[in-house]
Amino acid sequence: MDLLQLGVVIKQRRQRLRIRQNDLADLAGVGLRTVIAIETGVANPSFETLSKIGDVLGLELTLTIKS
């Protein structure tokens, strides 16, 4: 999954849960600009940032070996 696809998944989940971007930022303890950049695929977020956002959205991060 590339950064653009990751952003789409996060945005769709946030919208499905009816959470605004600024509320997600507050709940995850990250900046609003960070959330916007991730959702648009222009950020290269750390694992910690993705983990915080994933926790709020009920998403699980999984690492797999490429085939």
All heavy atoms as TSV, in Angstrom:
chain	resi	resn	atom	element	x	y	z
A	1	MET	N	N	0.848	-1.171	0.000
A	1	MET	CA	C	0.000	0.000	0.000
A	1	MET	C	C	0.896	1.237	0.000
A	1	MET	O	O	1.799	1.353	0.808
A	1	MET	CB	C	-0.889	-0.034	1.250
A	1	MET	CG	C	-1.752	1.186	1.415
A	1	MET	SD	S	-2.857	1.160	2.852
A	1	MET	CE	C	-3.976	-0.125	2.423
A	2	ASP	N	N	0.621	2.141	-0.906
A	2	ASP	CA	C	1.404	3.377	-0.941
A	2	ASP	C	C	0.747	4.441	-0.060
A	2	ASP	O	O	-0.322	4.219	0.515
A	2	ASP	CB	C	1.609	3.863	-2.366
A	2	ASP	CG	C	0.320	4.276	-3.081
A	2	ASP	OD1	O	-0.669	4.608	-2.404
A	2	ASP	OD2	O	0.309	4.283	-4.315
A	3	LEU	N	N	1.396	5.598	0.063
A	3	LEU	CA	C	0.914	6.640	0.965
A	3	LEU	C	C	-0.438	7.211	0.546
A	3	LEU	O	O	-1.255	7.561	1.397
A	3	LEU	CB	C	1.952	7.760	1.074
A	3	LEU	CG	C	3.254	7.376	1.780
A	3	LEU	CD1	C	4.260	8.521	1.706
A	3	LEU	CD2	C	2.997	6.971	3.212
A	4	LEU	N	N	-0.684	7.277	-0.759
A	4	LEU	CA	C	-1.967	7.784	-1.230
A	4	LEU	C	C	-3.090	6.827	-0.848
A	4	LEU	O	O	-4.145	7.251	-0.349
A	4	LEU	CB	C	-1.937	8.015	-2.743
A	4	LEU	CG	C	-3.179	8.665	-3.350
A	4	LEU	CD1	C	-3.477	9.999	-2.682
A	4	LEU	CD2	C	-3.006	8.855	-4.841
A	5	GLN	N	N	-2.875	5.533	-1.042
A	5	GLN	CA	C	-3.880	4.532	-0.669
A	5	GLN	C	C	-4.124	4.544	0.841
A	5	GLN	O	O	-5.269	4.427	1.287
A	5	GLN	CB	C	-3.443	3.136	-1.096
A	5	GLN	CG	C	-3.422	2.938	-2.598
A	5	GLN	CD	C	-2.756	1.622	-2.981
A	5	GLN	OE1	O	-1.770	1.212	-2.381
A	5	GLN	NE2	N	-3.307	0.963	-3.989
A	6	LEU	N	N	-3.069	4.682	1.609
A	6	LEU	CA	C	-3.184	4.749	3.061
A	6	LEU	C	C	-4.051	5.941	3.463
A	6	LEU	O	O	-4.940	5.819	4.316
A	6	LEU	CB	C	-1.801	4.874	3.690
A	6	LEU	CG	C	-1.761	5.015	5.204
A	6	LEU	CD1	C	-2.280	3.760	5.880
A	6	LEU	CD2	C	-0.351	5.322	5.655
A	7	GLY	N	N	-3.813	7.068	2.835
A	7	GLY	CA	C	-4.603	8.261	3.122
A	7	GLY	C	C	-6.066	8.083	2.804
A	7	GLY	O	O	-6.943	8.532	3.553
A	8	VAL	N	N	-6.355	7.400	1.704
A	8	VAL	CA	C	-7.744	7.146	1.311
A	8	VAL	C	C	-8.436	6.266	2.353
A	8	VAL	O	O	-9.574	6.536	2.749
A	8	VAL	CB	C	-7.812	6.497	-0.095
A	8	VAL	CG1	C	-9.203	5.973	-0.396
A	8	VAL	CG2	C	-7.380	7.502	-1.155
A	9	VAL	N	N	-7.753	5.232	2.805
A	9	VAL	CA	C	-8.323	4.339	3.820
A	9	VAL	C	C	-8.632	5.103	5.106
A	9	VAL	O	O	-9.713	4.965	5.685
A	9	VAL	CB	C	-7.367	3.154	4.113
A	9	VAL	CG1	C	-7.808	2.379	5.338
A	9	VAL	CG2	C	-7.273	2.238	2.905
A	10	ILE	N	N	-7.693	5.920	5.541
A	10	ILE	CA	C	-7.888	6.695	6.767
A	10	ILE	C	C	-9.038	7.673	6.605
A	10	ILE	O	O	-9.902	7.789	7.481
A	10	ILE	CB	C	-6.575	7.404	7.168
A	10	ILE	CG1	C	-5.570	6.356	7.661
A	10	ILE	CG2	C	-6.824	8.485	8.218
A	10	ILE	CD1	C	-4.177	6.874	7.902
A	11	LYS	N	N	-9.082	8.366	5.490
A	11	LYS	CA	C	-10.153	9.343	5.250
A	11	LYS	C	C	-11.520	8.667	5.196
A	11	LYS	O	O	-12.487	9.146	5.799
A	11	LYS	CB	C	-9.896	10.106	3.944
A	11	LYS	CG	C	-10.929	11.165	3.659
A	11	LYS	CD	C	-10.585	11.943	2.415
A	11	LYS	CE	C	-11.603	13.029	2.148
A	11	LYS	NZ	N	-11.236	13.846	0.987
A	12	GLN	N	N	-11.615	7.542	4.489
A	12	GLN	CA	C	-12.894	6.843	4.380
A	12	GLN	C	C	-13.379	6.356	5.742
A	12	GLN	O	O	-14.557	6.473	6.075
A	12	GLN	CB	C	-12.787	5.669	3.415
A	12	GLN	CG	C	-12.700	6.093	1.972
A	12	GLN	CD	C	-12.460	4.929	1.023
A	12	GLN	OE1	O	-12.066	3.834	1.422
A	12	GLN	NE2	N	-12.697	5.172	-0.258
A	13	ARG	N	N	-12.455	5.823	6.542
A	13	ARG	CA	C	-12.828	5.344	7.877
A	13	ARG	C	C	-13.259	6.509	8.757
A	13	ARG	O	O	-14.255	6.421	9.480
A	13	ARG	CB	C	-11.649	4.597	8.509
A	13	ARG	CG	C	-11.911	4.090	9.892
A	13	ARG	CD	C	-12.962	3.011	9.916
A	13	ARG	NE	N	-13.079	2.499	11.279
A	13	ARG	CZ	C	-14.064	1.762	11.701
A	13	ARG	NH1	N	-15.019	1.383	10.870
A	13	ARG	NH2	N	-14.110	1.358	12.950
A	14	ARG	N	N	-12.542	7.618	8.700
A	14	ARG	CA	C	-12.901	8.799	9.487
A	14	ARG	C	C	-14.287	9.298	9.110
A	14	ARG	O	O	-15.117	9.587	9.987
A	14	ARG	CB	C	-11.864	9.916	9.266
A	14	ARG	CG	C	-12.199	11.207	9.985
A	14	ARG	CD	C	-11.207	12.299	9.681
A	14	ARG	NE	N	-11.101	12.648	8.279
A	14	ARG	CZ	C	-12.009	13.373	7.606
A	14	ARG	NH1	N	-13.106	13.818	8.193
A	14	ARG	NH2	N	-11.823	13.655	6.328
A	15	GLN	N	N	-14.569	9.363	7.815
A	15	GLN	CA	C	-15.872	9.826	7.357
A	15	GLN	C	C	-16.983	8.859	7.746
A	15	GLN	O	O	-18.079	9.278	8.120
A	15	GLN	CB	C	-15.848	10.039	5.846
A	15	GLN	CG	C	-15.003	11.226	5.434
A	15	GLN	CD	C	-14.861	11.366	3.936
A	15	GLN	OE1	O	-14.948	10.390	3.190
A	15	GLN	NE2	N	-14.628	12.593	3.489
A	16	ARG	N	N	-16.683	7.563	7.667
A	16	ARG	CA	C	-17.673	6.551	8.044
A	16	ARG	C	C	-18.065	6.694	9.521
A	16	ARG	O	O	-19.216	6.496	9.896
A	16	ARG	CB	C	-17.144	5.157	7.786
A	16	ARG	CG	C	-18.090	4.073	8.189
A	16	ARG	CD	C	-17.517	2.704	7.912
A	16	ARG	NE	N	-18.611	1.905	7.407
A	16	ARG	CZ	C	-18.550	1.089	6.400
A	16	ARG	NH1	N	-17.433	0.925	5.754
A	16	ARG	NH2	N	-19.594	0.402	6.026
A	17	LEU	N	N	-17.088	7.059	10.351
A	17	LEU	CA	C	-17.335	7.243	11.778
A	17	LEU	C	C	-17.846	8.644	12.107
A	17	LEU	O	O	-18.101	8.968	13.265
A	17	LEU	CB	C	-16.043	6.975	12.573
A	17	LEU	CG	C	-15.523	5.541	12.521
A	17	LEU	CD1	C	-14.172	5.445	13.222
A	17	LEU	CD2	C	-16.529	4.568	13.126
A	18	ARG	N	N	-17.953	9.476	11.078
A	18	ARG	CA	C	-18.423	10.857	11.211
A	18	ARG	C	C	-17.564	11.665	12.184
A	18	ARG	O	O	-18.066	12.362	13.074
A	18	ARG	CB	C	-19.894	10.886	11.628
A	18	ARG	CG	C	-20.812	10.310	10.573
A	18	ARG	CD	C	-22.255	10.565	10.905
A	18	ARG	NE	N	-23.108	10.156	9.801
A	18	ARG	CZ	C	-23.960	9.135	9.865
A	18	ARG	NH1	N	-24.080	8.442	10.972
A	18	ARG	NH2	N	-24.696	8.828	8.826
A	19	ILE	N	N	-16.263	11.531	11.984
A	19	ILE	CA	C	-15.305	12.297	12.779
A	19	ILE	C	C	-14.687	13.362	11.880
A	19	ILE	O	O	-14.244	13.051	10.778
A	19	ILE	CB	C	-14.189	11.372	13.333
A	19	ILE	CG1	C	-14.784	10.308	14.254
A	19	ILE	CG2	C	-13.131	12.193	14.069
A	19	ILE	CD1	C	-13.774	9.266	14.707
A	20	ARG	N	N	-14.673	14.586	12.341
A	20	ARG	CA	C	-14.055	15.660	11.572
A	20	ARG	C	C	-12.531	15.568	11.696
A	20	ARG	O	O	-12.009	15.018	12.665
A	20	ARG	CB	C	-14.539	17.025	12.065
A	20	ARG	CG	C	-16.038	17.221	11.858
A	20	ARG	CD	C	-16.508	18.550	12.362
A	20	ARG	NE	N	-16.107	18.709	13.767
A	20	ARG	CZ	C	-16.157	19.850	14.426
A	20	ARG	NH1	N	-16.569	20.945	13.838
A	20	ARG	NH2	N	-15.789	19.917	15.699
A	21	GLN	N	N	-11.851	16.140	10.725
A	21	GLN	CA	C	-10.388	16.090	10.728
A	21	GLN	C	C	-9.803	16.689	12.002
A	21	GLN	O	O	-8.885	16.117	12.591
A	21	GLN	CB	C	-9.812	16.815	9.508
A	21	GLN	CG	C	-9.970	16.048	8.218
A	21	GLN	CD	C	-9.452	16.833	7.027
A	21	GLN	OE1	O	-9.597	18.046	6.949
A	21	GLN	NE2	N	-8.842	16.118	6.081
A	22	ASN	N	N	-10.321	17.829	12.424
A	22	ASN	CA	C	-9.769	18.464	13.621
A	22	ASN	C	C	-10.049	17.636	14.877
A	22	ASN	O	O	-9.231	17.607	15.797
A	22	ASN	CB	C	-10.241	19.912	13.782
A	22	ASN	CG	C	-11.736	20.041	13.859
A	22	ASN	OD1	O	-12.472	19.210	13.341
A	22	ASN	ND2	N	-12.197	21.098	14.483
A	23	ASP	N	N	-11.173	16.937	14.917
A	23	ASP	CA	C	-11.462	16.068	16.052
A	23	ASP	C	C	-10.528	14.852	16.057
A	23	ASP	O	O	-10.056	14.440	17.117
A	23	ASP	CB	C	-12.919	15.616	16.039
A	23	ASP	CG	C	-13.892	16.762	16.274
A	23	ASP	OD1	O	-13.513	17.731	16.971
A	23	ASP	OD2	O	-15.024	16.697	15.762
A	24	LEU	N	N	-10.267	14.292	14.889
A	24	LEU	CA	C	-9.323	13.176	14.794
A	24	LEU	C	C	-7.943	13.616	15.278
A	24	LEU	O	O	-7.290	12.903	16.037
A	24	LEU	CB	C	-9.243	12.647	13.361
A	24	LEU	CG	C	-8.196	11.564	13.095
A	24	LEU	CD1	C	-8.406	10.356	14.002
A	24	LEU	CD2	C	-8.221	11.168	11.629
A	25	ALA	N	N	-7.525	14.781	14.848
A	25	ALA	CA	C	-6.232	15.304	15.274
A	25	ALA	C	C	-6.169	15.433	16.793
A	25	ALA	O	O	-5.199	14.997	17.419
A	25	ALA	CB	C	-5.965	16.653	14.608
A	26	ASP	N	N	-7.205	15.993	17.389
A	26	ASP	CA	C	-7.243	16.151	18.846
A	26	ASP	C	C	-7.233	14.807	19.559
A	26	ASP	O	O	-6.483	14.595	20.512
A	26	ASP	CB	C	-8.475	16.948	19.280
A	26	ASP	CG	C	-8.405	18.415	18.917
A	26	ASP	OD1	O	-7.292	18.915	18.625
A	26	ASP	OD2	O	-9.473	19.070	18.908
A	27	LEU	N	N	-8.071	13.885	19.105
A	27	LEU	CA	C	-8.178	12.580	19.749
A	27	LEU	C	C	-6.884	11.765	19.635
A	27	LEU	O	O	-6.537	11.014	20.536
A	27	LEU	CB	C	-9.344	11.791	19.154
A	27	LEU	CG	C	-10.744	12.326	19.472
A	27	LEU	CD1	C	-11.783	11.653	18.589
A	27	LEU	CD2	C	-11.069	12.121	20.946
A	28	ALA	N	N	-6.198	11.920	18.498
A	28	ALA	CA	C	-4.971	11.161	18.268
A	28	ALA	C	C	-3.733	11.868	18.814
A	28	ALA	O	O	-2.662	11.278	18.886
A	28	ALA	CB	C	-4.795	10.902	16.771
A	29	GLY	N	N	-3.887	13.122	19.173
A	29	GLY	CA	C	-2.746	13.878	19.687
A	29	GLY	C	C	-1.746	14.250	18.609
A	29	GLY	O	O	-0.545	14.301	18.856
A	30	VAL	N	N	-2.247	14.523	17.421
A	30	VAL	CA	C	-1.395	14.956	16.308
A	30	VAL	C	C	-1.950	16.263	15.766
A	30	VAL	O	O	-3.061	16.661	16.088
A	30	VAL	CB	C	-1.321	13.885	15.181
A	30	VAL	CG1	C	-0.761	12.580	15.713
A	30	VAL	CG2	C	-2.669	13.648	14.533
A	31	GLY	N	N	-1.194	16.913	14.913
A	31	GLY	CA	C	-1.636	18.180	14.351
A	31	GLY	C	C	-2.652	18.008	13.238
A	31	GLY	O	O	-2.659	16.992	12.531
A	32	LEU	N	N	-3.505	19.009	13.089
A	32	LEU	CA	C	-4.491	18.996	12.009
A	32	LEU	C	C	-3.798	18.926	10.656
A	32	LEU	O	O	-4.229	18.188	9.767
A	32	LEU	CB	C	-5.386	20.232	12.090
A	32	LEU	CG	C	-6.389	20.417	10.950
A	32	LEU	CD1	C	-7.330	19.219	10.849
A	32	LEU	CD2	C	-7.167	21.709	11.142
A	33	ARG	N	N	-2.720	19.669	10.492
A	33	ARG	CA	C	-1.983	19.635	9.220
A	33	ARG	C	C	-1.448	18.239	8.932
A	33	ARG	O	O	-1.386	17.820	7.774
A	33	ARG	CB	C	-0.841	20.638	9.228
A	33	ARG	CG	C	-1.312	22.067	9.169
A	33	ARG	CD	C	-0.162	23.028	9.119
A	33	ARG	NE	N	-0.654	24.399	9.146
A	33	ARG	CZ	C	0.108	25.447	9.035
A	33	ARG	NH1	N	1.416	25.308	8.885
A	33	ARG	NH2	N	-0.409	26.650	9.060
A	34	THR	N	N	-1.089	17.515	9.972
A	34	THR	CA	C	-0.604	16.142	9.801
A	34	THR	C	C	-1.718	15.260	9.271
A	34	THR	O	O	-1.513	14.475	8.325
A	34	THR	CB	C	-0.067	15.589	11.136
A	34	THR	OG1	O	1.021	16.410	11.562
A	34	THR	CG2	C	0.383	14.154	11.010
A	35	VAL	N	N	-2.903	15.358	9.856
A	35	VAL	CA	C	-4.049	14.568	9.397
A	35	VAL	C	C	-4.362	14.883	7.940
A	35	VAL	O	O	-4.547	13.978	7.117
A	35	VAL	CB	C	-5.291	14.808	10.286
A	35	VAL	CG1	C	-6.530	14.164	9.681
A	35	VAL	CG2	C	-5.045	14.288	11.693
A	36	ILE	N	N	-4.395	16.151	7.604
A	36	ILE	CA	C	-4.693	16.565	6.229
A	36	ILE	C	C	-3.635	16.024	5.276
A	36	ILE	O	O	-3.965	15.482	4.215
A	36	ILE	CB	C	-4.805	18.105	6.129
A	36	ILE	CG1	C	-6.033	18.588	6.907
A	36	ILE	CG2	C	-4.856	18.555	4.676
A	36	ILE	CD1	C	-6.082	20.098	7.116
A	37	ALA	N	N	-2.375	16.146	5.648
A	37	ALA	CA	C	-1.286	15.669	4.782
A	37	ALA	C	C	-1.336	14.158	4.599
A	37	ALA	O	O	-1.099	13.649	3.501
A	37	ALA	CB	C	0.061	16.093	5.363
A	38	ILE	N	N	-1.661	13.427	5.646
A	38	ILE	CA	C	-1.770	11.960	5.532
A	38	ILE	C	C	-2.920	11.597	4.607
A	38	ILE	O	O	-2.783	10.740	3.730
A	38	ILE	CB	C	-1.944	11.319	6.920
A	38	ILE	CG1	C	-0.654	11.451	7.729
A	38	ILE	CG2	C	-2.349	9.848	6.794
A	38	ILE	CD1	C	-0.800	11.067	9.196
A	39	GLU	N	N	-4.058	12.229	4.801
A	39	GLU	CA	C	-5.242	11.909	3.993
A	39	GLU	C	C	-5.047	12.240	2.513
A	39	GLU	O	O	-5.657	11.609	1.660
A	39	GLU	CB	C	-6.481	12.613	4.538
A	39	GLU	CG	C	-6.990	12.007	5.828
A	39	GLU	CD	C	-8.333	12.563	6.270
A	39	GLU	OE1	O	-8.877	13.472	5.597
A	39	GLU	OE2	O	-8.842	12.081	7.295
A	40	THR	N	N	-4.210	13.202	2.219
A	40	THR	CA	C	-3.978	13.565	0.817
A	40	THR	C	C	-2.765	12.851	0.229
A	40	THR	O	O	-2.450	13.030	-0.943
A	40	THR	CB	C	-3.804	15.093	0.666
A	40	THR	OG1	O	-2.741	15.534	1.505
A	40	THR	CG2	C	-5.092	15.821	1.010
A	41	GLY	N	N	-2.092	12.057	1.056
A	41	GLY	CA	C	-0.974	11.258	0.566
A	41	GLY	C	C	0.332	12.002	0.401
A	41	GLY	O	O	1.246	11.497	-0.240
A	42	VAL	N	N	0.445	13.181	0.995
A	42	VAL	CA	C	1.687	13.949	0.852
A	42	VAL	C	C	2.603	13.831	2.066
A	42	VAL	O	O	3.737	14.290	2.020
A	42	VAL	CB	C	1.410	15.440	0.537
A	42	VAL	CG1	C	0.701	15.595	-0.787
A	42	VAL	CG2	C	0.626	16.102	1.645
A	43	ALA	N	N	2.116	13.214	3.134
A	43	ALA	CA	C	2.926	13.048	4.345
A	43	ALA	C	C	3.593	11.689	4.341
A	43	ALA	O	O	3.138	10.752	3.697
A	43	ALA	CB	C	2.051	13.185	5.580
A	44	ASN	N	N	4.679	11.601	5.077
A	44	ASN	CA	C	5.354	10.332	5.311
A	44	ASN	C	C	5.347	10.136	6.832
A	44	ASN	O	O	6.352	10.372	7.498
A	44	ASN	CB	C	6.776	10.362	4.748
A	44	ASN	CG	C	7.434	9.011	4.802
A	44	ASN	OD1	O	6.794	8.001	5.071
A	44	ASN	ND2	N	8.721	8.998	4.546
A	45	PRO	N	N	4.179	9.710	7.372
A	45	PRO	CA	C	4.027	9.680	8.827
A	45	PRO	C	C	4.851	8.579	9.489
A	45	PRO	O	O	5.134	7.541	8.888
A	45	PRO	CB	C	2.531	9.404	9.005
A	45	PRO	CG	C	2.135	8.678	7.772
A	45	PRO	CD	C	2.985	9.256	6.676
A	46	SER	N	N	5.191	8.824	10.728
A	46	SER	CA	C	5.906	7.816	11.506
A	46	SER	C	C	4.939	6.699	11.903
A	46	SER	O	O	3.707	6.868	11.869
A	46	SER	CB	C	6.495	8.452	12.778
A	46	SER	OG	O	5.456	8.831	13.663
A	47	PHE	N	N	5.510	5.574	12.296
A	47	PHE	CA	C	4.692	4.466	12.773
A	47	PHE	C	C	3.876	4.907	13.986
A	47	PHE	O	O	2.704	4.546	14.119
A	47	PHE	CB	C	5.577	3.256	13.122
A	47	PHE	CG	C	4.783	2.063	13.565
A	47	PHE	CD1	C	4.205	1.222	12.636
A	47	PHE	CD2	C	4.610	1.803	14.907
A	47	PHE	CE1	C	3.454	0.127	13.044
A	47	PHE	CE2	C	3.864	0.711	15.327
A	47	PHE	CZ	C	3.286	-0.128	14.392
A	48	GLU	N	N	4.487	5.691	14.852
A	48	GLU	CA	C	3.793	6.167	16.055
A	48	GLU	C	C	2.564	6.998	15.694
A	48	GLU	O	O	1.490	6.815	16.275
A	48	GLU	CB	C	4.749	6.993	16.913
A	48	GLU	CG	C	4.121	7.505	18.188
A	48	GLU	CD	C	5.068	8.339	19.037
A	48	GLU	OE1	O	6.226	8.548	18.632
A	48	GLU	OE2	O	4.628	8.773	20.101
A	49	THR	N	N	2.702	7.897	14.728
A	49	THR	CA	C	1.580	8.728	14.302
A	49	THR	C	C	0.475	7.872	13.706
A	49	THR	O	O	-0.704	8.039	14.028
A	49	THR	CB	C	2.045	9.790	13.285
A	49	THR	OG1	O	3.007	10.636	13.924
A	49	THR	CG2	C	0.883	10.621	12.769
A	50	LEU	N	N	0.843	6.932	12.834
A	50	LEU	CA	C	-0.157	6.048	12.240
A	50	LEU	C	C	-0.840	5.192	13.298
A	50	LEU	O	O	-2.049	4.944	13.223
A	50	LEU	CB	C	0.485	5.145	11.183
A	50	LEU	CG	C	0.878	5.817	9.882
A	50	LEU	CD1	C	1.559	4.813	8.959
A	50	LEU	CD2	C	-0.335	6.427	9.200
A	51	SER	N	N	-0.090	4.766	14.283
A	51	SER	CA	C	-0.651	3.956	15.359
A	51	SER	C	C	-1.676	4.756	16.160
A	51	SER	O	O	-2.756	4.242	16.494
A	51	SER	CB	C	0.470	3.457	16.269
A	51	SER	OG	O	-0.044	2.642	17.285
A	52	LYS	N	N	-1.369	5.997	16.466
A	52	LYS	CA	C	-2.297	6.851	17.211
A	52	LYS	C	C	-3.589	7.070	16.435
A	52	LYS	O	O	-4.688	6.961	16.985
A	52	LYS	CB	C	-1.650	8.206	17.510
A	52	LYS	CG	C	-0.551	8.159	18.544
A	52	LYS	CD	C	0.057	9.545	18.705
A	52	LYS	CE	C	1.173	9.561	19.717
A	52	LYS	NZ	N	1.749	10.923	19.858
A	53	ILE	N	N	-3.457	7.364	15.147
A	53	ILE	CA	C	-4.637	7.586	14.309
A	53	ILE	C	C	-5.426	6.287	14.160
A	53	ILE	O	O	-6.654	6.269	14.247
A	53	ILE	CB	C	-4.219	8.158	12.936
A	53	ILE	CG1	C	-3.721	9.593	13.123
A	53	ILE	CG2	C	-5.379	8.110	11.942
A	53	ILE	CD1	C	-3.090	10.203	11.887
A	54	GLY	N	N	-4.713	5.196	13.951
A	54	GLY	CA	C	-5.365	3.896	13.830
A	54	GLY	C	C	-6.139	3.525	15.077
A	54	GLY	O	O	-7.252	2.975	14.990
A	55	ASP	N	N	-5.588	3.816	16.242
A	55	ASP	CA	C	-6.286	3.526	17.497
A	55	ASP	C	C	-7.612	4.279	17.582
A	55	ASP	O	O	-8.634	3.714	17.962
A	55	ASP	CB	C	-5.422	3.882	18.701
A	55	ASP	CG	C	-4.299	2.891	18.957
A	55	ASP	OD1	O	-4.338	1.768	18.387
A	55	ASP	OD2	O	-3.371	3.238	19.708
A	56	VAL	N	N	-7.596	5.534	17.220
A	56	VAL	CA	C	-8.816	6.344	17.264
A	56	VAL	C	C	-9.855	5.810	16.278
A	56	VAL	O	O	-11.046	5.745	16.588
A	56	VAL	CB	C	-8.512	7.827	16.959
A	56	VAL	CG1	C	-9.796	8.630	16.812
A	56	VAL	CG2	C	-7.626	8.426	18.040
A	57	LEU	N	N	-9.409	5.393	15.112
A	57	LEU	CA	C	-10.324	4.953	14.057
A	57	LEU	C	C	-10.647	3.461	14.113
A	57	LEU	O	O	-11.440	2.975	13.311
A	57	LEU	CB	C	-9.732	5.295	12.684
A	57	LEU	CG	C	-9.521	6.780	12.407
A	57	LEU	CD1	C	-8.853	6.973	11.051
A	57	LEU	CD2	C	-10.833	7.541	12.476
A	58	GLY	N	N	-10.032	2.749	15.030
A	58	GLY	CA	C	-10.287	1.314	15.114
A	58	GLY	C	C	-9.639	0.548	13.985
A	58	GLY	O	O	-10.168	-0.474	13.534
A	59	LEU	N	N	-8.492	1.031	13.523
A	59	LEU	CA	C	-7.757	0.370	12.452
A	59	LEU	C	C	-6.529	-0.310	13.031
A	59	LEU	O	O	-5.932	0.164	13.987
A	59	LEU	CB	C	-7.312	1.388	11.387
A	59	LEU	CG	C	-8.415	2.106	10.636
A	59	LEU	CD1	C	-7.830	3.223	9.769
A	59	LEU	CD2	C	-9.195	1.130	9.779
A	60	GLU	N	N	-6.136	-1.417	12.423
A	60	GLU	CA	C	-4.957	-2.169	12.861
A	60	GLU	C	C	-3.876	-2.076	11.801
A	60	GLU	O	O	-4.138	-2.291	10.616
A	60	GLU	CB	C	-5.340	-3.627	13.082
A	60	GLU	CG	C	-4.223	-4.499	13.566
A	60	GLU	CD	C	-4.689	-5.909	13.832
A	60	GLU	OE1	O	-5.715	-6.074	14.503
A	60	GLU	OE2	O	-4.025	-6.842	13.340
A	61	LEU	N	N	-2.662	-1.765	12.222
A	61	LEU	CA	C	-1.529	-1.719	11.307
A	61	LEU	C	C	-0.901	-3.109	11.260
A	61	LEU	O	O	-0.634	-3.710	12.301
A	61	LEU	CB	C	-0.492	-0.709	11.784
A	61	LEU	CG	C	-0.962	0.745	11.866
A	61	LEU	CD1	C	0.126	1.593	12.494
A	61	LEU	CD2	C	-1.305	1.259	10.489
A	62	THR	N	N	-0.671	-3.592	10.054
A	62	THR	CA	C	-0.091	-4.921	9.892
A	62	THR	C	C	1.077	-4.831	8.920
A	62	THR	O	O	0.962	-4.233	7.847
A	62	THR	CB	C	-1.144	-5.902	9.320
A	62	THR	OG1	O	-2.284	-5.890	10.174
A	62	THR	CG2	C	-0.594	-7.299	9.215
A	63	LEU	N	N	2.199	-5.434	9.303
A	63	LEU	CA	C	3.354	-5.499	8.429
A	63	LEU	C	C	3.436	-6.913	7.845
A	63	LEU	O	O	3.282	-7.887	8.570
A	63	LEU	CB	C	4.638	-5.205	9.203
A	63	LEU	CG	C	4.738	-3.801	9.788
A	63	LEU	CD1	C	5.997	-3.687	10.644
A	63	LEU	CD2	C	4.759	-2.762	8.699
A	64	THR	N	N	3.645	-6.985	6.555
A	64	THR	CA	C	3.772	-8.285	5.904
A	64	THR	C	C	5.006	-8.281	5.026
A	64	THR	O	O	5.485	-7.225	4.595
A	64	THR	CB	C	2.536	-8.607	5.029
A	64	THR	OG1	O	2.354	-7.564	4.081
A	64	THR	CG2	C	1.282	-8.719	5.871
A	65	ILE	N	N	5.481	-9.451	4.746
A	65	ILE	CA	C	6.638	-9.602	3.858
A	65	ILE	C	C	6.138	-9.538	2.418
A	65	ILE	O	O	5.164	-10.206	2.057
A	65	ILE	CB	C	7.363	-10.936	4.132
A	65	ILE	CG1	C	7.883	-10.935	5.564
A	65	ILE	CG2	C	8.480	-11.158	3.132
A	65	ILE	CD1	C	8.457	-12.259	6.011
A	66	LYS	N	N	6.815	-8.745	1.615
A	66	LYS	CA	C	6.449	-8.633	0.206
A	66	LYS	C	C	6.691	-9.945	-0.515
A	66	LYS	O	O	7.647	-10.648	-0.232
A	66	LYS	CB	C	7.264	-7.530	-0.492
A	66	LYS	CG	C	6.945	-6.153	-0.024
A	66	LYS	CD	C	7.784	-5.152	-0.794
A	66	LYS	CE	C	7.492	-3.739	-0.368
A	66	LYS	NZ	N	8.288	-2.772	-1.121
A	67	SER	N	N	5.818	-10.226	-1.445
A	67	SER	CA	C	6.011	-11.466	-2.213
A	67	SER	C	C	6.678	-11.193	-3.538
A	67	SER	O	O	6.818	-10.123	-3.987
A	67	SER	CB	C	4.678	-12.131	-2.458
A	67	SER	OG	O	3.752	-11.244	-3.021
